[in-house]
Amino acid sequence: MADERAEDKLARIIDAARMYYQLDYSQQEIAQTFGISRPTVSRFLQQAKEEGYVEIRIKDPRGNNEYLAKEIEKKFQLKKAIIVSVPQYEDAIVKKYLGEEAATYLDEIVKDGDIIAMTWGTTLYELASNLKSKPLKDVKVVQLNGGVSHSEINTYAYEIVNLFGKAFHTIPYFIPLPAIVDHSVVKHAIEADRHIRNILNLGRLSNIAIVTVGAPTEDSVLVKANYFSESDLKIIYEKGAGDICSRYIDIDGNICSDELNQRTIGIELEELKKKEQSILIAGGVKKVDGIYGALRGKYTNVLITDQFTAKCLLERSSVKPI
């Protein structure tokens, strides 16, 4: 009798699953057909999945991210590209998903003795907020460029470095200075300070650098911070594809203005090329040109971006050979 009851229940579970998944019956309609409660139908469907009578496969129409990653690696000669599927091409959503994926990647690669250096911004704040605790030996964490802003927009520079320090159980090193000063003489005087010089040198010695790109728009933190003269802004808007570590580059990865570059506090972009892992985390429609310029300039060897941005990078028509 017990065996018969078990077989009868199994038959009902499979019939309920067939009606629900293949014939589009609602759970309420199935309940009425069998004379059972709707919660019982829900339990039947759950049991059908758990015991392997039902298999659900999702086919992602957004494309094969592994294929996109390989194409990006080949096109831009990268060590690694990670393409993240995002449900919507909106800045906040893109940053959230990229931050989560970047935190996972960093957790995988960081080891004892590493020096991790990072810039700032909302994308990297998402990354920092998702870092898991990973106690290691002799890890150092350091800020790559100045981040004090006079605008109402938060750079998250302090919070990011602090969160990195907590995650890797180490004391963080900050650059408590503006990203850009009015004159190169001021910059040289600041960098002559022994303590500032030691922090900047630590950034140069880092083997892992984590950066993003900013867009050359009126709502960017750097523009709103009132760092620039009218002539600066003219160059930025006309030539700028984006900025890395507060240094503006064009679509080919060249520095837009030597004079402006000489007023910027932090790591030189050429130093990024020497890193074991120079990781660029960025995505979104406003960032495509900046990412493209960064990749053409070969400032990074790892890219973490979304599938929409990856396709834009691959589909650019007016492309010079890399």
PyMOL commands that set and color helices and strands:
alter all, ss='L'
color gray80, all
select helices_A, chain A and resi 2-21+27-34+38-50+65-76+91-109+122-129+157-167+184-191+194-205+221-224+230-239+258-261+269-272+285-296+307-315
alter helices_A, ss='H'
color red, helices_A
select strands_A, chain A and resi 80-84+115-118+140-143+172-173+208-211+242-244+247-249+277-281+302-306
alter strands_A, ss='S'
color yellow, strands_A
deselect
rebuild
show_as cartoon
